[in-house]
Every structure is written in structure tokens, then in C-alpha cells.
């Protein structure tokens, strides 16, 4: 009968050797060469590394939640119909499946609550009109007899109020975002998008009259008199 040979016991004071993370982490850092690649890596880490250790995980619309109820995810098809026309834009670095559900659910609830009080709907800073489109699809604003006013300069950031200093950890983002927000086709595409919704009014306003910080003092004085 052969005796089973056991591995030698570690000497007192010896530590059990465990795999080191430095090498794979260095590989990840080297692979994250641009925002798209970094987003792809983050997706994999969240879904394959983090998620197995939590009861629930939601990652989308620039928000990560762990072990939350996330009841909005129990509304199947809430986003599918809205984005099926291909009118969505890639506003975030990543858009995994279901990432829009939080924003869509919030817009739906906010729109329905707004119907309980008098007044029209207003959006300041429309960009391509994605969220305002969501509200018009989920809330029957037209039937309520109200208007939906969409305001934007469609001219990017105002240098009077915004600069690289607003993004100290990534100053290059200021220029990248400004270029995106001032794209020449945005105004025309928003007008076309809402052309069939007669209660929606899209307005291109000047920087001098539109910027909210410059309007607040005047609004306060009007309210007080």
C-alpha cells in the first residue's frame, strides 16, 4: 500500500502566497487608452467582478448602485419603444442594456407629477431633445392643453460662465463637450424631431438673454414687485 505524499507544511512565519493584482492592473491601465476602451473595461469589471458579490447592481446613465431595489427595472420595455426609432444619441461614455431605464423612469414620474399643477412645461438646455422626447412619449401633454417650450442657445458653453477650471481633473473635457454641444446640425434636427408635436415649441435663444445665471437677479426683482 502506497503512502500518500503530502506537500510540505509551510514553515512558521511563512505566508501563503496569493496571486498578485499588480500585473493585471497594469495591463488594464495600459489598455484604457481612450474613453471608449476605458468604458468597456469598466463594464466588464462591474458585471463580471463586482456584481457577483451583491444582491443587485445597476450601472447606467453615469450612476452605479449596489444592493438597491431599483424598482424601475421591473418595467419591461419601458425604454425599448422610445429608442426604437434610432433617435437616441450617445450622450454617455457607455450605454449598456437597460442603462436608460433610470433616466426614463424619472422623466416619466416627473412629467406625470407636473400635470398635477398649473402651467406649461419648459426645458432649459435641450441639446438634442432626448429627455424632452421621452416626456412627450410617456406623458400626454398635448391632451392637457399645455405647451412644452424647449430653449437652448445651441452654441455650446458660454466662456463667461464656463472654462477648463470647471473640470480640474480633466480640463480637456471642456473643449470636447463644447464641440459636441455646438454641432451645426443640432437645432435643425431638434426642430424636425418635434415637427409632428404641435404643442412643442423649439427656440434658439441668444447667449445674452438665455443664460440662467444672468436671468436670476432680474427674475427675483420681478417676483418681489
C-alpha positions as CSV (number, residue, x, y, z in Angstrom):
1,X,0.0,0.0,0.0
2,X,1.4,3.3,-1.1
3,X,1.7,6.1,1.3
4,X,0.1,9.3,0.2
5,X,2.8,12.0,-0.1
6,X,1.6,15.3,1.4
7,X,3.0,18.7,0.4
8,X,5.4,20.1,2.9
9,X,3.8,22.3,5.6
10,X,4.8,25.9,5.4
11,X,7.5,26.9,8.0
12,X,6.4,29.0,10.9
13,X,6.2,32.6,9.8
14,X,5.9,31.8,6.1
15,X,2.9,33.5,4.4
16,X,0.7,31.7,2.0
17,X,1.5,33.0,-1.5
18,X,-1.5,34.6,-3.2
19,X,-1.8,35.9,-6.8
20,X,-0.7,39.5,-7.1
21,X,-3.0,42.0,-8.7
22,X,-0.3,44.4,-9.8
23,X,0.3,42.7,-13.2
24,X,-3.3,42.6,-14.4
25,X,-4.0,46.1,-13.1
26,X,-1.0,47.4,-15.0
27,X,-2.4,45.7,-18.1
28,X,-5.8,47.3,-17.6
29,X,-4.2,50.7,-17.2
30,X,-2.3,50.3,-20.4
31,X,-5.4,49.1,-22.2
32,X,-7.5,52.1,-21.2
33,X,-6.1,54.3,-23.9
34,X,-9.3,56.3,-24.6
35,X,-12.8,56.8,-23.1
36,X,-14.4,54.1,-25.1
37,X,-11.9,51.5,-24.2
38,X,-12.0,52.6,-20.5
39,X,-15.8,52.3,-20.5
40,X,-15.6,48.8,-21.9
41,X,-13.2,47.8,-19.2
42,X,-15.4,49.3,-16.5
43,X,-18.5,47.5,-17.9
44,X,-16.7,44.2,-17.6
45,X,-15.4,44.9,-14.1
46,X,-18.9,45.9,-12.9
47,X,-20.8,43.0,-14.5
48,X,-18.2,40.2,-14.0
49,X,-16.2,41.2,-10.9
50,X,-18.4,43.4,-8.7
51,X,-22.0,42.1,-9.5
52,X,-21.4,38.5,-8.2
53,X,-20.8,39.9,-4.7
54,X,-24.0,41.9,-4.5
55,X,-27.8,41.2,-4.5
56,X,-28.4,43.8,-7.2
57,X,-26.3,46.1,-9.4
58,X,-27.5,48.9,-11.7
59,X,-25.0,50.7,-13.9
60,X,-26.1,53.3,-16.4
61,X,-26.7,56.9,-17.0
62,X,-23.5,57.7,-15.1
63,X,-24.9,56.1,-11.9
64,X,-23.8,53.0,-10.1
65,X,-26.0,51.5,-7.4
66,X,-25.3,48.4,-5.3
67,X,-27.9,46.4,-3.3
68,X,-30.7,48.8,-4.1
69,X,-34.2,47.8,-5.0
70,X,-34.1,49.5,-8.5
71,X,-37.8,49.0,-8.9
72,X,-37.7,50.9,-12.3
73,X,-36.1,47.8,-13.8
74,X,-39.3,45.9,-13.3
75,X,-40.9,47.8,-16.1
76,X,-40.1,45.7,-19.1
77,X,-40.0,47.5,-22.4
78,X,-40.1,51.0,-20.9
79,X,-37.1,52.1,-22.9
80,X,-37.3,49.8,-25.9
81,X,-40.2,51.7,-27.6
82,X,-38.7,55.1,-27.0
83,X,-35.3,54.4,-28.6
84,X,-36.6,52.0,-31.4
85,X,-36.7,54.9,-33.8
86,X,-33.0,55.3,-33.7
87,X,-33.2,58.9,-32.5
88,X,-31.1,58.5,-29.4
89,X,-27.6,59.8,-29.2
90,X,-24.6,58.5,-27.4
91,X,-24.6,61.0,-24.5
92,X,-22.6,58.9,-22.1
93,X,-19.4,57.1,-22.4
94,X,-21.2,53.8,-22.1
95,X,-24.8,52.7,-22.7
96,X,-25.2,49.0,-21.6
97,X,-28.5,47.3,-22.0
98,X,-31.1,49.0,-19.7
99,X,-28.9,52.0,-18.9
100,X,-31.6,54.4,-19.9
101,X,-34.2,53.0,-17.5
102,X,-33.3,55.2,-14.6
103,X,-33.5,58.4,-16.6
104,X,-36.6,57.4,-18.4
105,X,-38.4,56.3,-15.3
106,X,-37.5,59.5,-13.6
107,X,-38.7,61.6,-16.5
108,X,-42.0,59.7,-16.7
109,X,-42.7,60.3,-13.0
110,X,-41.7,63.9,-13.1
111,X,-43.9,64.6,-16.1
112,X,-46.9,63.0,-14.6
113,X,-46.5,64.9,-11.3
114,X,-46.1,68.2,-13.3
115,X,-49.6,67.6,-14.7
116,X,-51.0,68.0,-11.2
117,X,-50.0,71.7,-11.1
118,X,-51.0,74.5,-13.5
119,X,-48.6,75.8,-16.1
120,X,-46.7,74.8,-19.2
121,X,-43.6,72.6,-19.5
122,X,-40.2,74.3,-20.0
123,X,-36.8,72.7,-20.6
124,X,-33.7,74.9,-20.4
125,X,-30.8,73.3,-22.2
126,X,-32.4,71.0,-24.7
127,X,-29.3,69.7,-26.6
128,X,-30.7,67.0,-28.9
129,X,-34.0,66.8,-27.1
130,X,-33.7,63.2,-25.8
131,X,-35.3,63.6,-22.4
132,X,-37.9,66.0,-23.6
133,X,-38.8,63.5,-26.3
134,X,-39.2,60.9,-23.6
135,X,-41.6,63.1,-21.6
136,X,-43.8,63.7,-24.7
137,X,-43.9,60.0,-25.4
138,X,-44.8,59.0,-21.8
139,X,-46.9,62.0,-20.7
140,X,-49.9,63.2,-22.7
141,X,-49.0,66.9,-22.6
142,X,-50.9,67.7,-25.8
143,X,-54.2,66.4,-24.4
144,X,-53.8,68.6,-21.3
145,X,-53.8,71.7,-23.5
146,X,-50.4,72.8,-22.4
147,X,-47.3,73.8,-24.3
148,X,-43.8,72.4,-24.0
149,X,-41.1,75.1,-24.6
150,X,-37.6,73.9,-25.4
151,X,-34.9,76.5,-25.0
152,X,-31.2,76.3,-25.9
153,X,-28.5,78.5,-27.4
154,X,-27.3,75.5,-29.4
155,X,-24.0,77.3,-29.2
156,X,-22.0,75.3,-26.6
157,X,-20.7,76.7,-23.4
158,X,-20.6,80.4,-22.5
159,X,-17.0,81.4,-21.8
160,X,-18.4,84.0,-19.3
161,X,-19.6,81.1,-17.0
162,X,-17.7,78.0,-18.1
163,X,-14.0,77.1,-18.5
164,X,-11.5,74.4,-18.1
165,X,-11.4,75.2,-14.4
166,X,-14.8,73.6,-14.1
167,X,-13.2,70.2,-14.8
168,X,-9.9,70.3,-12.9
169,X,-9.3,66.6,-13.2
170,X,-9.9,66.5,-17.0
171,X,-9.7,70.0,-18.5
172,X,-9.7,68.6,-22.0
173,X,-13.4,67.5,-21.4
174,X,-14.4,71.2,-21.5
175,X,-13.4,71.5,-25.2
176,X,-14.7,68.1,-26.2
177,X,-18.1,68.8,-24.6
178,X,-18.2,72.3,-26.0
179,X,-17.6,71.0,-29.5
180,X,-20.4,68.4,-29.1
181,X,-22.9,71.0,-27.8
182,X,-22.3,73.4,-30.7
183,X,-22.6,70.9,-33.6
184,X,-24.2,72.7,-36.5
185,X,-26.9,70.1,-37.1
186,X,-28.4,70.1,-33.6
187,X,-31.0,72.9,-33.9
188,X,-32.4,71.7,-37.3
189,X,-32.6,68.1,-36.0
190,X,-34.4,69.0,-32.9
191,X,-37.0,71.0,-34.9
192,X,-37.5,68.1,-37.2
193,X,-37.8,65.7,-34.3
194,X,-40.7,67.5,-32.8
195,X,-42.3,68.8,-36.0
196,X,-45.3,66.5,-35.6
197,X,-45.9,67.6,-32.0
198,X,-47.6,70.9,-32.5
199,X,-47.6,71.7,-28.7
200,X,-43.8,71.7,-28.6
201,X,-42.0,75.0,-29.4
202,X,-38.3,74.9,-30.0
203,X,-36.4,78.2,-29.6
204,X,-32.9,79.1,-30.3
205,X,-32.1,82.0,-27.9
206,X,-29.1,84.3,-27.7
207,X,-26.4,83.9,-25.1
208,X,-27.0,87.4,-23.8
209,X,-30.7,86.7,-22.9
210,X,-30.7,82.9,-22.2
211,X,-28.0,82.1,-19.7
212,X,-29.8,81.3,-16.5
213,X,-27.2,82.9,-14.1
214,X,-27.7,86.3,-15.8
215,X,-31.5,86.0,-15.6
216,X,-31.9,85.1,-11.9
217,X,-31.4,88.6,-10.4
218,X,-33.9,90.0,-12.9
219,X,-36.4,87.2,-12.1
220,X,-36.1,87.8,-8.4
221,X,-36.8,91.6,-8.7
222,X,-39.8,90.9,-10.9
223,X,-41.2,88.4,-8.4
224,X,-40.8,90.7,-5.5
225,X,-42.6,93.7,-7.1
